[in-house]
Amino acid sequence: MLHIEPVKAFKDNYLWVFHQLGGTEAVVVDPGDAAPVQQFLASRQLRLAAILVTHHHADHIGGVNELQQYWQAPVYGPASPNIPQVTHPLREGDQLKVAGLALRVLEVPGHTLDHIAYYAADADGTPLVFCGDTLFAAGCGRMFEGTAPMMHASLQKLATLPAATRVYCTHEYTLSNLQFARAVLGDTPVLTARIVAEQQKRAVDMPTVPSTVALELATNPFLRCEDPLVIAALARQGQSQTKPAEVFGALRRWKDTF
Ligand SMILES: [Zn+2]
């Protein structure tokens, strides 16, 4: 049975570690810091069998060198000049199997140009995706390197994964993202219910992630660029975009200063 646990790092990062229950091999996704990962592995008596990275930002790769040297672990990641530690460069459609989990690579540029996600069609019966800083619970990453059409297409790629797909993003931004979602979508019943549920989790310091594709489709404005509510909210901001990629770009600019 697959076990996936968040290792907290920095202010609000989650470094995901997965392993098979009863197994000895673990895999870490986006180790921005080595120390908390080492502590976690020691506490579970696990050995690091592989490192996966989604993109080149320091809070996702800062611990790679130390972990790689200590464990002699292969590093899977985008074929990117920004991440020289990668020993197994990956492209769209590539497949890998680590700690018993079969993953397929999705290229999702926008937050950075080199951003990839890892999708497992069957993780103990349900799909999952490790999507780094592309799709967040109720939001999405900032567009540091890509264009709005590029990032919109990447989010749409994630949005078309099966509805049950568990979404493992890498920051605890959910409550502030939901405030923005509410400003855009208004007090829809599904959004209101989510805000209550996520506030209850945060009140007892529980992560709000993973989310699911179904929940994101229902409550994440960045996946609802054709929703008349979104287009009307932009109009109230003096923005007249109606084409989905342009709606996305206007939403992202609005969120940047929200
Ligand atoms: Zn990032």
Residues whose N, C-alpha, C, O or C-beta is under 5 A from the ligand:
A	BS01	ZN	H57 D133
